[in-house]
Amino acid sequence: MAPSVLYTKLDTTPPSIINSSGHYLHTSDGRQIFDASGGAAVACLGHNDPRVKKALMEQLDKTAYVYSPFFTVPAAEEIASFLTESTDGKMSRVFIVSSGTEAIEASLKMARQYFTELPEPQIQRTKFIARRQSYHGNTLGSLAAGGHKARRAIFEPILAQNTSHVSACYPYRDMKEGETEEEYVGRLGQELEDEFQRLGPETVCAFIAETMSGTTLGCIPAVPGYFQAMQSICQKHGALLILDEVMSGMGRTGTLHAWEQEGVIPDLQTVAKGLGGGYAPIGALLVNEKVVDVLSKGTGSFVHSQTYQGHPVACATAVAVQDIVRGENLLHNVKVQGEYLGKLLKEKLGGHKNIGDVRGRGLFWALEFVKNKETKEPFPVSEGIAQKVHLTGLQKEHGISVIPGLGVADGKNGDIIQIAPAYNVSREEIEWIVEKVVGVVCAVFGP
């Protein structure tokens, strides 16, 4: 019987997972795979945690669904309060959705609405500035905001044209020889300033960036002062700063919010993956008190809604996940084990002839592969290097799942893999992960 599922590759059936527990996925053909990627950096507690399942079932026994524009439930209030309190109230309201993409869509709408509700409305603000090699989601609005050439390519004719793109903060490839970090930040800041001027500063709603880049660039922490400089330029022109923490947020980089390490507080922030740990689809838009204040004095509402916003079961699941993260002090473990993971990756693979860069923060690390280490020449996309590494890892002799990414060098060529294990990973498991990744790299490229 032919398959009915529309797989990513129509002619390729992916491994069938029949059971998962802790860090492991178990396939129908008898393989045991260590989930070192957390799916797509989602499974922050691993799989099959009985405490989360209990919370989910208890919520089903209370209320499975209400339409949030009409009703609220205690679980939604609780997770929203947790998120606002985690920012000391600076992000004072939360709009709960079902995915990171939906959170991005909501952020773009919120940014636009903010300017229409100022005491002196600025309805001419319709444009956004984002970064190249970025990813903000796959709906038409969020895809238009992102700067990933390959994912945008066939949809370009139907994408909105109100987002332009500047350089990402990518020191491995973009810092000039002899350039200091301060000079690099200054150059990127001037590029953003120039883009504001090109568009007309009074027409820009917001600058949107991943606080720490995801799969389309590969776990790159910003150089010191970068986000402070970008926010300063936004403030100079009255535009908002939107930080996308769908992948890097909710503890993945060692603090609950990745921006806590950057010396800024965004105007709008999106989170998703680590919020519910994969036990239920959930994402959220966090709204700065400045923006909330304008809406409160204006229409008093957000002109946007979705059928499953504030879903009771998803909210209860997120509450349980965040209770465990706090109760077990897992953010400390992310920092400690993350530093160890980075140290081992650099020691064991930093000198490999086909690894150009090892980078990351917390439990969010990437290896960038190169054809020539000296020139940093990437492999051509036709060789499918990242996918080859990923598929090699899934083989029985390796038994490890990592996240492949491509297009990092120029939007088309350039390969990385990401390593993003659960927050409760142990020191011994970190050592095992690195040992397996070394084996996979050597199997693909040689020692």
C-alpha positions, -999 to 999 in steps of 0.1 A, spaced: 0 0 0 14 34 -10 20 58 19 -5 86 25 18 110 44 33 138 24 69 132 35 96 159 31 109 137 2 79 120 -14 99 90 -24 117 85 9 100 72 40 118 84 71 126 61 100 95 51 119 97 59 157 77 34 177 88 45 211 108 73 228 121 77 263 147 100 279 173 109 253 165 79 230 143 73 200 135 36 191 128 27 155 106 0 140 137 -16 125 154 -20 159 177 10 161 182 30 192 190 67 183 203 92 208 184 124 201 213 149 203 193 174 184 161 175 205 142 171 173 147 207 160 161 219 194 127 213 209 128 183 233 144 202 262 135 175 288 139 146 265 110 122 258 82 106 277 85 125 310 57 112 332 53 145 350 45 163 318 21 136 306 3 138 340 -2 175 337 -15 171 301 -40 144 311 -52 164 341 -59 194 319 -78 172 295 -100 161 324 -107 198 332 -109 217 299 -96 204 265 -105 235 245 -120 270 247 -119 298 222 -95 323 237 -113 355 225 -143 344 245 -128 326 275 -96 321 295 -84 292 316 -61 290 346 -33 273 327 -31 301 302 -29 327 330 -2 307 347 21 303 318 17 339 308 24 351 343 55 330 344 68 345 312 61 381 322 76 376 357 107 360 341 114 394 325 107 414 357 75 426 340 94 444 311 75 421 287 42 427 303 17 407 281 18 374 263 -1 362 233 0 323 232 -1 305 199 7 271 185 41 275 169 71 298 164 60 308 129 26 319 143 44 339 170 64 357 142 33 364 122 18 379 154 49 400 160 48 416 125 12 425 130 17 438 165 46 460 152 24 475 125 -5 480 149 17 498 174 25 526 150 -12 530 140 -22 535 176 4 561 187 -11 594 199 1 607 165 -3 576 143 26 568 120 7 549 93 36 553 68 56 526 88 51 495 67 86 481 62 108 457 81 146 451 81 158 416 88 191 398 82 205 376 54 208 338 61 180 342 87 149 321 92 117 333 109 91 307 98 75 292 67 41 309 63 42 336 36 45 365 61 73 349 82 91 335 51 91 370 36 107 383 68 135 356 67 165 359 45 172 323 36 175 322 -2 168 285 -8 136 284 13 124 316 -3 134 308 -39 102 293 -55 79 315 -35 96 349 -42 69 360 -67 42 357 -40 62 370 -10 55 405 4 81 430 -7 82 451 25 112 434 41 148 441 32 179 424 45 213 434 59 243 413 69 240 389 99 265 390 127 288 362 113 324 368 125 338 335 111 332 346 75 325 383 77 351 399 101 379 414 81 416 405 89 428 427 117 393 441 124 384 443 161 350 432 174 342 468 182 351 478 146 330 449 133 300 460 153 305 496 141 305 484 105 273 463 109 257 492 127 265 515 98 250 490 74 218 490 94 218 528 96 224 530 58 194 507 52 172 529 74 182 559 53 177 541 20 142 531 30 133 563 48 136 560 86 100 571 91 88 541 70 104 513 91 83 493 117 111 471 131 144 454 128 140 416 134 168 392 143 174 359 159 191 366 192 213 336 185 210 322 149 194 289 143 199 263 116 202 287 86 234 302 101 244 278 128 244 288 165 263 320 162 264 341 194 265 378 186 298 396 193 298 418 224 278 450 219 262 440 187 225 440 199 231 471 220 243 489 188 214 476 167 188 486 194 204 521 196 199 526 159 163 514 161 156 537 190 172 566 171 146 562 143 117 552 165 115 516 152 110 485 173 134 457 180 119 422 174 140 393 188 132 359 175 140 333 202 119 305 188 150 282 187 175 299 210 151 310 238 135 293 269 169 282 283 186 268 253 216 292 255 219 291 293 195 318 304 157 316 300 158 344 275 188 346 252 186 384 253 196 384 290 232 378 278 231 407 253 224 438 275 191 446 257 153 441 263 133 437 230 101 455 222 87 422 209 100 387 214 90 353 201 95 319 218 83 284 210 104 252 209 117 250 245 85 264 259 65 232 257 95 208 251 76 191 222 49 176 244 23 200 228 25 226 200 29 260 217 46 293 210 42 328 223 47 365 215 60 385 245 51 422 243 71 450 260 52 472 284 59 502 261 39 485 233 12 474 257 8 509 270 2 523 235 -25 497 228 -41 502 262 -45 539 255 -56 532 219 -81 505 208 -74 483 238 -72 452 216 -49 432 193 -64 430 158 -54 393 154 -67 360 166 -63 323 159 -85 293 166 -60 275 189 -45 305 206 -40 299 244 -49 262 239 -56 249 275 -37 216 270 -7 232 254 -6 259 282 -8 232 310 20 213 293 42 244 291 36 251 328 47 216 337 78 218 315 89 251 329 82 239 365 106 210 359 132 233 343 131 256 374 127 228 400 157 209 388 178 240 382 183 229 346 195 263 333 226 258 355 231 224 339 227 240 304 256 264 312 278 238 328 273 210 303 272 235 274 306 248 283 319 212 285 303 203 252 319 233 235 353 225 250 352 189 238 340 197 203 368 222 199 394 198 213 383 168 193 372 184 161 385 220 159 416 209 140 398 186 116 406 194 80 370 198 70 357 217 100 361 255 96 344 266 128 330 253 161 307 277 177 278 280 202 266 288 236 247 267 262 234 235 248 233 250 213 264 242 192 273 239 156 301 226 134 306 244 100 320 222 73 344 235 47 361 221 16 392 241 23 401 251 59 425 278 49 403 296 24 370 287 41 357 275 8 323 258 14 312 226 -1 288 231 -31 252 225 -22 251 197 -48 272 175 -25 246 175 2 272 174 30 250 183 60 223 158 50 250 132 45 264 138 80 229 136 94 220 103 77 253 88 86 246 95 122 213 77 120 230 45 109 230 17 136 268 18 142 265 55 152 230 59 165 228 97 170 206 124 156 219 159 148 203 188 129 216 194 93 217 230 79 227 244 46 232 277 28 252 293 57 280 306 36 261 326 10 225 315 13 230 285 -10 263 268 -3 278 260 31 269 232 56 265 229 93 252 204 118 237 215 151 239 197 184 211 206 209 205 179 235 180 180 264 187 203 293 191 174 317 220 158 298 248 145 320 286 150 317 290 114 307 263 118 280 281 149 266 313 128 263 293 101 245 277 126 221 311 141 212 326 106 207 298 97 183 299 130 164 337 125 159 329 90 146 303 104 122 326 132 109 354 107 103 331 83 86 320 110 61 353 129 56 380 106 69 402 114 100 
